[in-house]
Every structure is written in C-alpha cells, then in structure tokens.
Amino acid sequence: MSDTSGMADKAKDYAQDNPEKVDQGKDKAKDALDGHKDGDQK
C-alpha cells in the first residue's frame, strides 16, 4: 500500500510543479468525453 501512497505523492508534486500540463490534460479529457457523447447522439 505504501507504493500507491508514494505514487500519489509524486503525482501531487508533479501537478503542483506543472499546472499548465494538468490544465491541458483536463481539457483533453473533457474533449474526449464530449466527443464520445456527440457520437452517441448521432
């Protein structure tokens, strides 16, 4: 379980040091979800 905790700490550190990358990732995820929803509606 300590391995998971260590990975979470590294992820939090990376996110704090690279907020622009986090925003890009969120935008890509949102676009992917929006695209999937549009595909279902057609």
mmCIF file of the N, C-alpha and C atoms, coordinates in Angstrom:
data_MODEL
# 
_entry.id   MODEL 
# 
loop_
_atom_site.group_PDB 
_atom_site.id 
_atom_site.type_symbol 
_atom_site.label_atom_id 
_atom_site.label_alt_id 
_atom_site.label_comp_id 
_atom_site.label_asym_id 
_atom_site.label_entity_id 
_atom_site.label_seq_id 
_atom_site.pdbx_PDB_ins_code 
_atom_site.Cartn_x 
_atom_site.Cartn_y 
_atom_site.Cartn_z 
_atom_site.occupancy 
_atom_site.B_iso_or_equiv 
_atom_site.pdbx_formal_charge 
_atom_site.auth_seq_id 
_atom_site.auth_comp_id 
_atom_site.auth_asym_id 
_atom_site.auth_atom_id 
_atom_site.pdbx_PDB_model_num 
ATOM 1   N N  . MET A 1 1  ? 0.825   -1.185 0.000   1.00 0.00 ? 1  MET A N  1 
ATOM 2   C CA . MET A 1 1  ? 0.000   0.000  0.000   1.00 0.00 ? 1  MET A CA 1 
ATOM 3   C C  . MET A 1 1  ? 0.870   1.250  0.000   1.00 0.00 ? 1  MET A C  1 
ATOM 4   N N  . SER A 1 2  ? 2.061   1.164  0.515   1.00 0.00 ? 2  SER A N  1 
ATOM 5   C CA . SER A 1 2  ? 2.944   2.330  0.542   1.00 0.00 ? 2  SER A CA 1 
ATOM 6   C C  . SER A 1 2  ? 3.371   2.731  -0.867  1.00 0.00 ? 2  SER A C  1 
ATOM 7   N N  . ASP A 1 3  ? 3.410   1.774  -1.812  1.00 0.00 ? 3  ASP A N  1 
ATOM 8   C CA . ASP A 1 3  ? 3.749   2.102  -3.193  1.00 0.00 ? 3  ASP A CA 1 
ATOM 9   C C  . ASP A 1 3  ? 2.712   3.044  -3.789  1.00 0.00 ? 3  ASP A C  1 
ATOM 10  N N  . THR A 1 4  ? 1.463   2.776  -3.526  1.00 0.00 ? 4  THR A N  1 
ATOM 11  C CA . THR A 1 4  ? 0.381   3.625  -4.031  1.00 0.00 ? 4  THR A CA 1 
ATOM 12  C C  . THR A 1 4  ? 0.460   5.007  -3.407  1.00 0.00 ? 4  THR A C  1 
ATOM 13  N N  . SER A 1 5  ? 0.752   5.069  -2.145  1.00 0.00 ? 5  SER A N  1 
ATOM 14  C CA . SER A 1 5  ? 0.874   6.354  -1.454  1.00 0.00 ? 5  SER A CA 1 
ATOM 15  C C  . SER A 1 5  ? 2.019   7.168  -2.046  1.00 0.00 ? 5  SER A C  1 
ATOM 16  N N  . GLY A 1 6  ? 3.122   6.516  -2.332  1.00 0.00 ? 6  GLY A N  1 
ATOM 17  C CA . GLY A 1 6  ? 4.270   7.192  -2.914  1.00 0.00 ? 6  GLY A CA 1 
ATOM 18  C C  . GLY A 1 6  ? 3.957   7.725  -4.307  1.00 0.00 ? 6  GLY A C  1 
ATOM 19  N N  . MET A 1 7  ? 3.216   6.939  -5.095  1.00 0.00 ? 7  MET A N  1 
ATOM 20  C CA . MET A 1 7  ? 2.831   7.393  -6.427  1.00 0.00 ? 7  MET A CA 1 
ATOM 21  C C  . MET A 1 7  ? 1.895   8.594  -6.334  1.00 0.00 ? 7  MET A C  1 
ATOM 22  N N  . ALA A 1 8  ? 0.985   8.575  -5.385  1.00 0.00 ? 8  ALA A N  1 
ATOM 23  C CA . ALA A 1 8  ? 0.058   9.691  -5.216  1.00 0.00 ? 8  ALA A CA 1 
ATOM 24  C C  . ALA A 1 8  ? 0.822   10.955 -4.833  1.00 0.00 ? 8  ALA A C  1 
ATOM 25  N N  . ASP A 1 9  ? 1.812   10.817 -3.971  1.00 0.00 ? 9  ASP A N  1 
ATOM 26  C CA . ASP A 1 9  ? 2.620   11.971 -3.582  1.00 0.00 ? 9  ASP A CA 1 
ATOM 27  C C  . ASP A 1 9  ? 3.383   12.529 -4.774  1.00 0.00 ? 9  ASP A C  1 
ATOM 28  N N  . LYS A 1 10 ? 3.933   11.644 -5.596  1.00 0.00 ? 10 LYS A N  1 
ATOM 29  C CA . LYS A 1 10 ? 4.665   12.089 -6.786  1.00 0.00 ? 10 LYS A CA 1 
ATOM 30  C C  . LYS A 1 10 ? 3.726   12.802 -7.758  1.00 0.00 ? 10 LYS A C  1 
ATOM 31  N N  . ALA A 1 11 ? 2.519   12.275 -7.911  1.00 0.00 ? 11 ALA A N  1 
ATOM 32  C CA . ALA A 1 11 ? 1.537   12.894 -8.808  1.00 0.00 ? 11 ALA A CA 1 
ATOM 33  C C  . ALA A 1 11 ? 1.147   14.275 -8.305  1.00 0.00 ? 11 ALA A C  1 
ATOM 34  N N  . LYS A 1 12 ? 0.942   14.413 -7.004  1.00 0.00 ? 12 LYS A N  1 
ATOM 35  C CA . LYS A 1 12 ? 0.599   15.725 -6.443  1.00 0.00 ? 12 LYS A CA 1 
ATOM 36  C C  . LYS A 1 12 ? 1.743   16.710 -6.633  1.00 0.00 ? 12 LYS A C  1 
ATOM 37  N N  . ASP A 1 13 ? 2.965   16.262 -6.418  1.00 0.00 ? 13 ASP A N  1 
ATOM 38  C CA . ASP A 1 13 ? 4.124   17.128 -6.612  1.00 0.00 ? 13 ASP A CA 1 
ATOM 39  C C  . ASP A 1 13 ? 4.230   17.568 -8.062  1.00 0.00 ? 13 ASP A C  1 
ATOM 40  N N  . TYR A 1 14 ? 4.029   16.624 -8.995  1.00 0.00 ? 14 TYR A N  1 
ATOM 41  C CA . TYR A 1 14 ? 4.102   16.955 -10.416 1.00 0.00 ? 14 TYR A CA 1 
ATOM 42  C C  . TYR A 1 14 ? 3.023   17.971 -10.775 1.00 0.00 ? 14 TYR A C  1 
ATOM 43  N N  . ALA A 1 15 ? 1.816   17.761 -10.281 1.00 0.00 ? 15 ALA A N  1 
ATOM 44  C CA . ALA A 1 15 ? 0.703   18.663 -10.586 1.00 0.00 ? 15 ALA A CA 1 
ATOM 45  C C  . ALA A 1 15 ? 0.974   20.070 -10.059 1.00 0.00 ? 15 ALA A C  1 
ATOM 46  N N  . GLN A 1 16 ? 1.554   20.164 -8.883  1.00 0.00 ? 16 GLN A N  1 
ATOM 47  C CA . GLN A 1 16 ? 1.867   21.473 -8.312  1.00 0.00 ? 16 GLN A CA 1 
ATOM 48  C C  . GLN A 1 16 ? 2.969   22.167 -9.101  1.00 0.00 ? 16 GLN A C  1 
ATOM 49  N N  . ASP A 1 17 ? 3.926   21.397 -9.604  1.00 0.00 ? 17 ASP A N  1 
ATOM 50  C CA . ASP A 1 17 ? 5.049   21.966 -10.341 1.00 0.00 ? 17 ASP A CA 1 
ATOM 51  C C  . ASP A 1 17 ? 4.707   22.255 -11.799 1.00 0.00 ? 17 ASP A C  1 
ATOM 52  N N  . ASN A 1 18 ? 3.640   21.633 -12.329 1.00 0.00 ? 18 ASN A N  1 
ATOM 53  C CA . ASN A 1 18 ? 3.297   21.750 -13.743 1.00 0.00 ? 18 ASN A CA 1 
ATOM 54  C C  . ASN A 1 18 ? 1.800   22.002 -13.946 1.00 0.00 ? 18 ASN A C  1 
ATOM 55  N N  . PRO A 1 19 ? 1.282   23.096 -13.438 1.00 0.00 ? 19 PRO A N  1 
ATOM 56  C CA . PRO A 1 19 ? -0.166  23.321 -13.539 1.00 0.00 ? 19 PRO A CA 1 
ATOM 57  C C  . PRO A 1 19 ? -0.662  23.425 -14.982 1.00 0.00 ? 19 PRO A C  1 
ATOM 58  N N  . GLU A 1 20 ? 0.193   23.905 -15.893 1.00 0.00 ? 20 GLU A N  1 
ATOM 59  C CA . GLU A 1 20 ? -0.237  24.018 -17.288 1.00 0.00 ? 20 GLU A CA 1 
ATOM 60  C C  . GLU A 1 20 ? -0.455  22.633 -17.901 1.00 0.00 ? 20 GLU A C  1 
ATOM 61  N N  . LYS A 1 21 ? 0.342   21.662 -17.512 1.00 0.00 ? 21 LYS A N  1 
ATOM 62  C CA . LYS A 1 21 ? 0.170   20.293 -18.008 1.00 0.00 ? 21 LYS A CA 1 
ATOM 63  C C  . LYS A 1 21 ? -1.119  19.688 -17.461 1.00 0.00 ? 21 LYS A C  1 
ATOM 64  N N  . VAL A 1 22 ? -1.446  19.999 -16.219 1.00 0.00 ? 22 VAL A N  1 
ATOM 65  C CA . VAL A 1 22 ? -2.673  19.494 -15.618 1.00 0.00 ? 22 VAL A CA 1 
ATOM 66  C C  . VAL A 1 22 ? -3.874  20.070 -16.364 1.00 0.00 ? 22 VAL A C  1 
ATOM 67  N N  . ASP A 1 23 ? -3.834  21.365 -16.661 1.00 0.00 ? 23 ASP A N  1 
ATOM 68  C CA . ASP A 1 23 ? -4.931  22.001 -17.387 1.00 0.00 ? 23 ASP A CA 1 
ATOM 69  C C  . ASP A 1 23 ? -5.083  21.391 -18.781 1.00 0.00 ? 23 ASP A C  1 
ATOM 70  N N  . GLN A 1 24 ? -3.961  21.125 -19.456 1.00 0.00 ? 24 GLN A N  1 
ATOM 71  C CA . GLN A 1 24 ? -4.011  20.510 -20.781 1.00 0.00 ? 24 GLN A CA 1 
ATOM 72  C C  . GLN A 1 24 ? -4.643  19.124 -20.704 1.00 0.00 ? 24 GLN A C  1 
ATOM 73  N N  . GLY A 1 25 ? -4.275  18.383 -19.700 1.00 0.00 ? 25 GLY A N  1 
ATOM 74  C CA . GLY A 1 25 ? -4.829  17.044 -19.525 1.00 0.00 ? 25 GLY A CA 1 
ATOM 75  C C  . GLY A 1 25 ? -6.318  17.075 -19.254 1.00 0.00 ? 25 GLY A C  1 
ATOM 76  N N  . LYS A 1 26 ? -6.750  18.025 -18.430 1.00 0.00 ? 26 LYS A N  1 
ATOM 77  C CA . LYS A 1 26 ? -8.182  18.158 -18.153 1.00 0.00 ? 26 LYS A CA 1 
ATOM 78  C C  . LYS A 1 26 ? -8.941  18.539 -19.417 1.00 0.00 ? 26 LYS A C  1 
ATOM 79  N N  . ASP A 1 27 ? -8.377  19.444 -20.215 1.00 0.00 ? 27 ASP A N  1 
ATOM 80  C CA . ASP A 1 27 ? -9.026  19.854 -21.459 1.00 0.00 ? 27 ASP A CA 1 
ATOM 81  C C  . ASP A 1 27 ? -9.147  18.677 -22.428 1.00 0.00 ? 27 ASP A C  1 
ATOM 82  N N  . LYS A 1 28 ? -8.085  17.881 -22.533 1.00 0.00 ? 28 LYS A N  1 
ATOM 83  C CA . LYS A 1 28 ? -8.115  16.726 -23.431 1.00 0.00 ? 28 LYS A CA 1 
ATOM 84  C C  . LYS A 1 28 ? -9.150  15.703 -22.962 1.00 0.00 ? 28 LYS A C  1 
ATOM 85  N N  . ALA A 1 29 ? -9.218  15.485 -21.668 1.00 0.00 ? 29 ALA A N  1 
ATOM 86  C CA . ALA A 1 29 ? -10.194 14.531 -21.137 1.00 0.00 ? 29 ALA A CA 1 
ATOM 87  C C  . ALA A 1 29 ? -11.618 15.028 -21.388 1.00 0.00 ? 29 ALA A C  1 
ATOM 88  N N  . LYS A 1 30 ? -11.840 16.324 -21.187 1.00 0.00 ? 30 LYS A N  1 
ATOM 89  C CA . LYS A 1 30 ? -13.169 16.896 -21.424 1.00 0.00 ? 30 LYS A CA 1 
ATOM 90  C C  . LYS A 1 30 ? -13.537 16.769 -22.892 1.00 0.00 ? 30 LYS A C  1 
ATOM 91  N N  . ASP A 1 31 ? -12.599 17.077 -23.792 1.00 0.00 ? 31 ASP A N  1 
ATOM 92  C CA . ASP A 1 31 ? -12.854 16.964 -25.227 1.00 0.00 ? 31 ASP A CA 1 
ATOM 93  C C  . ASP A 1 31 ? -13.182 15.521 -25.605 1.00 0.00 ? 31 ASP A C  1 
ATOM 94  N N  . ALA A 1 32 ? -12.461 14.575 -25.032 1.00 0.00 ? 32 ALA A N  1 
ATOM 95  C CA . ALA A 1 32 ? -12.699 13.167 -25.333 1.00 0.00 ? 32 ALA A CA 1 
ATOM 96  C C  . ALA A 1 32 ? -14.088 12.751 -24.861 1.00 0.00 ? 32 ALA A C  1 
ATOM 97  N N  . LEU A 1 33 ? -14.473 13.195 -23.680 1.00 0.00 ? 33 LEU A N  1 
ATOM 98  C CA . LEU A 1 33 ? -15.799 12.848 -23.171 1.00 0.00 ? 33 LEU A CA 1 
ATOM 99  C C  . LEU A 1 33 ? -16.889 13.528 -23.985 1.00 0.00 ? 33 LEU A C  1 
ATOM 100 N N  . ASP A 1 34 ? -16.690 14.774 -24.349 1.00 0.00 ? 34 ASP A N  1 
ATOM 101 C CA . ASP A 1 34 ? -17.670 15.486 -25.158 1.00 0.00 ? 34 ASP A CA 1 
ATOM 102 C C  . ASP A 1 34 ? -17.804 14.832 -26.525 1.00 0.00 ? 34 ASP A C  1 
ATOM 103 N N  . GLY A 1 35 ? -16.696 14.435 -27.105 1.00 0.00 ? 35 GLY A N  1 
ATOM 104 C CA . GLY A 1 35 ? -16.732 13.755 -28.395 1.00 0.00 ? 35 GLY A CA 1 
ATOM 105 C C  . GLY A 1 35 ? -17.460 12.441 -28.319 1.00 0.00 ? 35 GLY A C  1 
ATOM 106 N N  . HIS A 1 36 ? -17.277 11.723 -27.218 1.00 0.00 ? 36 HIS A N  1 
ATOM 107 C CA . HIS A 1 36 ? -17.953 10.446 -27.038 1.00 0.00 ? 36 HIS A CA 1 
ATOM 108 C C  . HIS A 1 36 ? -19.455 10.651 -26.921 1.00 0.00 ? 36 HIS A C  1 
ATOM 109 N N  . LYS A 1 37 ? -19.864 11.685 -26.198 1.00 0.00 ? 37 LYS A N  1 
ATOM 110 C CA . LYS A 1 37 ? -21.292 11.973 -26.044 1.00 0.00 ? 37 LYS A CA 1 
ATOM 111 C C  . LYS A 1 37 ? -21.915 12.327 -27.385 1.00 0.00 ? 37 LYS A C  1 
ATOM 112 N N  . ASP A 1 38 ? -21.212 13.135 -28.197 1.00 0.00 ? 38 ASP A N  1 
ATOM 113 C CA . ASP A 1 38 ? -21.718 13.518 -29.504 1.00 0.00 ? 38 ASP A CA 1 
ATOM 114 C C  . ASP A 1 38 ? -21.876 12.293 -30.399 1.00 0.00 ? 38 ASP A C  1 
ATOM 115 N N  . GLY A 1 39 ? -20.948 11.382 -30.313 1.00 0.00 ? 39 GLY A N  1 
ATOM 116 C CA . GLY A 1 39 ? -21.015 10.178 -31.114 1.00 0.00 ? 39 GLY A CA 1 
ATOM 117 C C  . GLY A 1 39 ? -22.218 9.307  -30.754 1.00 0.00 ? 39 GLY A C  1 
ATOM 118 N N  . ASP A 1 40 ? -22.587 9.293  -29.498 1.00 0.00 ? 40 ASP A N  1 
ATOM 119 C CA . ASP A 1 40 ? -23.725 8.512  -29.060 1.00 0.00 ? 40 ASP A CA 1 
ATOM 120 C C  . ASP A 1 40 ? -25.043 9.104  -29.525 1.00 0.00 ? 40 ASP A C  1 
ATOM 121 N N  . GLN A 1 41 ? -25.077 10.411 -29.717 1.00 0.00 ? 41 GLN A N  1 
ATOM 122 C CA . GLN A 1 41 ? -26.319 11.081 -30.061 1.00 0.00 ? 41 GLN A CA 1 
ATOM 123 C C  . GLN A 1 41 ? -26.644 10.999 -31.546 1.00 0.00 ? 41 GLN A C  1 
ATOM 124 N N  . LYS A 1 42 ? -25.662 10.694 -32.382 1.00 0.00 ? 42 LYS A N  1 
ATOM 125 C CA . LYS A 1 42 ? -25.898 10.661 -33.832 1.00 0.00 ? 42 LYS A CA 1 
ATOM 126 C C  . LYS A 1 42 ? -26.525 9.377  -34.277 1.00 0.00 ? 42 LYS A C  1 
# 
